[in-house]
Amino acid sequence: MVSFIAGSRAVVDAFHAAALAHGGTNEGDPGLRPHYGAHFYAGYVRDPDGNKLNAVCYRQDIADA
């Protein structure tokens, strides 16, 4: 799996939506995954070639503050 660090949760959401719009399949909707860390926010996709990708943001969202 290849992971991309995103600067915000909005970037994770945009990455996930763009991947799906270009032939990717959903491997996990964007969202918090507290078992990986209090602010771990990620979305997972599989590209048309079968590679698993994710975008992850470790930053606390303003709504969480």
Steps between C-alpha positions, in 0.01 A plus 500: 500500500618849417405781738492870422521756779227762465506846654134492596201275525349680203797384290438140612135535397597649162759225437244231573232659280743554210623141518146366484413736213796364301427129529620418849301293745423584860709317760392719793309827511686805631469526875667488836672181602576559868662158541792644297508834687264762638508710182575232238264579210533290185324380189593183311458407134620237257610636161394336170823294503418359844744707708373606843551870572405730781519862597544577868493814710639501854394856577225581744197642325361832624173318579690273742659786694 
